[in-house]
Amino acid sequence: MSEKAKQWDKAAAEFQRTFELGLNPYIRSCLSFWEENGMIFPGCRALDVGCGVGKYGTLLAARGCDVTLTDISEKMLAFAEKNMSASFPASVWRTFCCDFDEADIDTDVFHPRFDFCFSTMSPAVHDEKTLKKFSALSRGWCFIAGFTASDAVLRRRIKEAVGFAEPAGSGEPLAGREHTTVAQLAEMLRAMDYLPETKSVPYHWSDRRTVRAQAELMRERCWKDAPEADEYDRKALAYLNSIADKDGTVSDEVRTQVAWLYWKAEK
């Protein structure tokens, strides 16, 4: 198993926890945009590259789409299969574990081609090679969403409280691959003679966790390999206990801006 796959495997349970929170205004706006622009429709074939635990797969299947879910992480796909099978027959969805960099798009799982190819908050489509694959798989629309700005309010305050400084170029990056911006992907598409369009949208959410769960999340995301990890843990717990509500939980608020990149596969 590759290091990239291992990193995403470790994140799978947290992704599933987020899935179980259900719909939010951003997800509703995304679905409305796809429907209003004819990107998805009953009976269409949709491909999710870097699907995670199948959040969008369940929503598209509920709208009558035939869905193919791909991800590099077997644990993510195990959750996706659980989530899809809870509501939909196996005839309208399938999963395929692959690193999109290495995936052969002539394999049966990618045939026939798709009416809608999408990848949200994933590094799977990140360069000219993967953009060409992604576009070649679609006979309709392609859509990519990526963060352009982010402020995880509580996480930032915890780092300040414990005295943790991010190593240069780190933060909470997409796992296992240098980040490529949506603007850079748009330039690559133009160089390939596509006509991409972009749209900027806000995406804010919050979650409640126990003090210990939040401290464990900080350790895993930020300082687990630091020599001072145990000291950071101690300070994080002390800070979180000082601000926790009476029920022992804290609100983990994240405020982001997302860029949507979309284009017709036919030039």
C-alpha positions as CSV (number, residue, x, y, z in Angstrom):
1,M,0.0,0.0,0.0
2,S,1.3,3.4,-0.9
3,E,2.0,6.2,1.7
4,K,-0.8,8.3,0.0
5,A,-3.3,5.5,0.5
6,K,-2.2,5.0,4.1
7,Q,-2.7,8.7,4.9
8,W,-6.3,8.7,3.5
9,D,-7.1,5.4,5.2
10,K,-6.3,7.2,8.5
11,A,-8.7,9.9,7.7
12,A,-11.6,7.7,6.7
13,A,-13.3,7.5,10.1
14,E,-13.3,11.3,10.4
15,F,-14.7,11.6,6.8
16,Q,-17.5,9.2,7.8
17,R,-18.3,11.2,10.9
18,T,-18.7,14.3,8.7
19,F,-20.9,12.3,6.3
20,E,-23.2,11.4,9.1
21,L,-23.8,15.1,9.9
22,G,-25.9,15.3,6.7
23,L,-26.6,18.0,4.2
24,N,-25.5,21.6,4.7
25,P,-26.1,24.8,2.7
26,Y,-22.9,24.4,0.6
27,I,-23.8,20.8,-0.5
28,R,-27.3,22.0,-1.4
29,S,-25.9,24.8,-3.5
30,C,-23.6,22.4,-5.2
31,L,-26.4,20.0,-6.1
32,S,-28.6,22.9,-7.3
33,F,-25.8,24.2,-9.5
34,W,-25.3,20.8,-11.1
35,E,-29.1,20.3,-11.7
36,E,-29.8,23.9,-12.9
37,N,-27.0,23.7,-15.5
38,G,-28.0,20.2,-16.8
39,M,-24.8,18.6,-15.5
40,I,-26.7,15.9,-13.7
41,F,-30.1,14.4,-14.6
42,P,-32.1,11.2,-14.0
43,G,-30.4,8.3,-15.8
44,C,-27.0,10.0,-16.3
45,R,-23.8,8.2,-15.6
46,A,-21.6,10.1,-13.0
47,L,-18.0,9.5,-12.0
48,D,-16.7,10.7,-8.7
49,V,-12.8,10.7,-8.6
50,G,-11.6,10.8,-5.1
51,C,-15.0,10.0,-3.7
52,G,-14.1,9.6,0.0
53,V,-16.9,7.9,1.9
54,G,-19.5,8.5,-0.9
55,K,-21.2,11.6,0.3
56,Y,-22.0,12.9,-3.2
57,G,-22.5,9.4,-4.5
58,T,-25.5,8.9,-2.3
59,L,-27.0,12.2,-3.3
60,L,-26.6,11.6,-7.0
61,A,-28.0,8.1,-6.7
62,A,-31.0,9.6,-4.9
63,R,-31.5,11.8,-8.0
64,G,-31.6,8.8,-10.3
65,C,-28.0,8.8,-11.5
66,D,-25.9,5.7,-12.1
67,V,-22.7,6.3,-10.0
68,T,-19.1,5.1,-10.2
69,L,-17.0,5.9,-7.1
70,T,-13.2,5.8,-7.2
71,D,-10.7,6.5,-4.4
72,I,-7.1,5.6,-3.5
73,S,-8.2,4.5,0.0
74,E,-9.8,1.1,0.6
75,K,-11.1,2.2,4.0
76,M,-12.8,5.2,2.4
77,L,-14.4,2.9,-0.2
78,A,-15.5,0.5,2.5
79,F,-17.5,3.3,4.1
80,A,-18.7,4.4,0.7
81,E,-20.1,0.9,0.0
82,K,-21.8,0.8,3.4
83,N,-23.4,4.3,2.8
84,M,-24.5,3.4,-0.8
85,S,-25.8,0.0,0.0
86,A,-28.0,1.4,2.9
87,S,-30.3,3.0,0.4
88,F,-29.5,1.9,-3.2
89,P,-29.3,-1.4,-5.1
90,A,-25.9,-2.4,-6.3
91,S,-27.1,-2.1,-9.9
92,V,-26.9,1.7,-9.8
93,W,-23.5,2.1,-8.2
94,R,-20.0,0.6,-8.1
95,T,-16.7,1.3,-6.5
96,F,-13.1,1.1,-7.8
97,C,-10.0,1.4,-5.8
98,C,-7.2,3.2,-7.7
99,D,-4.6,5.9,-7.7
100,F,-6.0,8.1,-10.5
101,D,-2.4,8.9,-11.6
102,E,-1.9,5.3,-12.5
103,A,-5.5,4.3,-13.5
104,D,-6.1,2.9,-17.0
105,I,-9.1,4.6,-18.3
106,D,-9.6,1.8,-20.9
107,T,-10.6,-0.7,-18.2
108,D,-14.3,-1.9,-18.1
109,V,-15.1,0.2,-15.0
110,F,-14.7,3.4,-17.0
111,H,-16.9,2.2,-19.9
112,P,-19.2,3.5,-21.3
113,R,-18.1,7.0,-20.8
114,F,-19.8,9.3,-18.3
115,D,-22.2,12.2,-18.6
116,F,-20.7,13.9,-15.6
117,C,-17.2,13.6,-14.1
118,F,-16.5,15.4,-10.8
119,S,-13.9,15.6,-8.1
120,T,-14.4,17.7,-5.0
121,M,-11.8,18.6,-2.4
122,S,-9.5,15.9,-3.7
123,P,-5.9,16.0,-5.0
124,A,-6.6,13.2,-7.5
125,V,-6.9,15.5,-10.5
126,H,-3.8,17.7,-10.2
127,D,-1.8,18.0,-13.4
128,E,-2.0,18.0,-17.2
129,K,-1.9,14.1,-17.3
130,T,-4.8,13.6,-14.9
131,L,-6.8,16.5,-16.4
132,K,-6.6,14.8,-19.8
133,K,-7.7,11.5,-18.3
134,F,-10.6,13.2,-16.4
135,S,-11.8,15.1,-19.5
136,A,-11.5,12.0,-21.7
137,L,-13.8,10.1,-19.4
138,S,-16.6,12.6,-19.9
139,R,-19.0,12.9,-22.8
140,G,-20.7,15.8,-21.0
141,W,-19.5,18.1,-18.1
142,C,-16.5,18.0,-15.9
143,F,-16.4,19.7,-12.4
144,I,-13.7,20.2,-9.8
145,A,-14.0,22.0,-6.5
146,G,-11.0,23.0,-4.3
147,F,-10.4,25.2,-1.3
148,T,-8.9,28.6,-2.0
149,A,-9.0,30.0,1.6
150,S,-9.6,28.4,5.0
151,D,-9.8,29.5,8.6
152,A,-10.3,26.7,11.1
153,V,-11.1,29.0,14.0
154,L,-10.8,26.7,17.0
155,R,-7.8,24.8,15.5
156,R,-6.0,28.1,15.0
157,R,-6.7,29.2,18.6
158,I,-5.5,25.8,19.9
159,K,-2.2,26.1,18.0
160,E,-1.7,29.6,19.4
161,A,-2.5,28.4,23.0
162,V,0.0,25.5,22.9
163,G,2.7,27.5,21.0
164,F,2.7,25.3,17.9
165,A,4.1,26.8,14.7
166,E,3.4,25.1,11.5
167,P,6.6,24.0,9.6
168,A,7.1,26.0,6.5
169,G,4.8,24.8,3.7
170,S,2.7,22.5,5.9
171,G,-0.6,23.3,7.6
172,E,-3.3,20.8,6.9
173,P,-2.5,20.0,3.2
174,L,-4.2,17.5,0.9
175,A,-2.5,14.2,1.8
176,G,0.4,12.9,-0.1
177,R,0.7,15.3,-3.0
178,E,1.8,18.9,-3.6
179,H,-1.3,21.1,-3.8
180,T,-2.3,22.4,-7.2
181,T,-4.7,25.4,-7.2
182,V,-7.9,25.6,-9.2
183,A,-6.5,28.6,-11.0
184,Q,-3.5,26.6,-12.1
185,L,-5.8,23.8,-13.3
186,A,-7.9,26.3,-15.3
187,E,-4.7,27.5,-17.0
188,M,-3.8,24.0,-17.9
189,L,-7.2,23.4,-19.4
190,R,-7.0,26.6,-21.5
191,A,-3.7,25.4,-22.8
192,M,-5.5,22.2,-23.9
193,D,-8.1,24.2,-25.8
194,Y,-10.9,23.7,-23.3
195,L,-13.1,26.6,-22.2
196,P,-13.2,26.3,-18.4
197,E,-15.4,28.6,-16.2
198,T,-14.9,29.3,-12.5
199,K,-17.1,30.4,-9.6
200,S,-16.2,31.2,-6.0
201,V,-18.5,30.1,-3.2
202,P,-18.4,30.1,0.6
203,Y,-18.4,26.9,2.5
204,H,-18.6,27.1,6.3
205,W,-19.4,24.4,8.8
206,S,-19.0,23.5,12.4
207,D,-19.0,20.3,14.4
208,R,-19.1,19.5,18.1
209,R,-16.6,17.2,19.7
210,T,-15.6,16.3,23.2
211,V,-12.5,17.9,24.6
212,R,-10.5,14.7,24.2
213,A,-11.7,14.0,20.7
214,Q,-10.7,17.5,19.6
215,A,-7.3,17.2,21.2
216,E,-6.8,13.8,19.5
217,L,-7.7,15.4,16.2
218,M,-5.2,18.2,16.7
219,R,-2.5,15.7,17.5
220,E,-3.2,13.6,14.4
221,R,-3.5,16.6,12.0
222,C,-0.7,18.8,13.4
223,W,2.0,17.6,15.7
224,K,2.0,13.8,16.1
225,D,5.6,13.6,14.8
226,A,6.9,16.6,16.8
227,P,9.3,16.0,19.6
228,E,7.1,18.1,21.9
229,A,3.9,16.2,20.9
230,D,3.1,15.1,24.5
231,E,3.5,18.7,25.8
232,Y,1.3,20.0,23.1
233,D,-1.3,17.4,24.0
234,R,-1.2,18.5,27.6
235,K,-1.6,22.2,26.8
236,A,-4.3,21.5,24.3
237,L,-6.4,19.6,26.8
238,A,-5.9,22.4,29.4
239,Y,-7.0,25.0,26.9
240,L,-10.0,23.0,25.6
241,N,-11.2,22.3,29.1
242,S,-11.0,26.0,29.9
243,I,-13.4,26.9,27.0
244,A,-15.6,23.8,26.9
245,D,-19.3,24.0,27.4
246,K,-21.0,22.5,30.4
247,D,-21.4,19.2,28.5
248,G,-17.7,18.9,27.9
249,T,-17.8,19.7,24.2
250,V,-16.4,22.4,22.0
251,S,-17.5,23.8,18.6
252,D,-15.0,23.2,15.8
253,E,-15.9,25.9,13.3
254,V,-14.3,26.0,9.8
255,R,-14.8,28.9,7.4
256,T,-13.6,28.4,3.9
257,Q,-13.9,29.7,0.3
258,V,-14.2,27.2,-2.5
259,A,-13.5,27.6,-6.2
260,W,-15.6,25.6,-8.7
261,L,-14.0,24.8,-12.0
262,Y,-16.2,23.4,-14.7
263,W,-16.0,22.8,-18.5
264,K,-17.6,20.8,-21.3
265,A,-15.5,17.8,-22.2
266,E,-16.2,18.4,-25.9
267,K,-14.0,21.2,-27.2
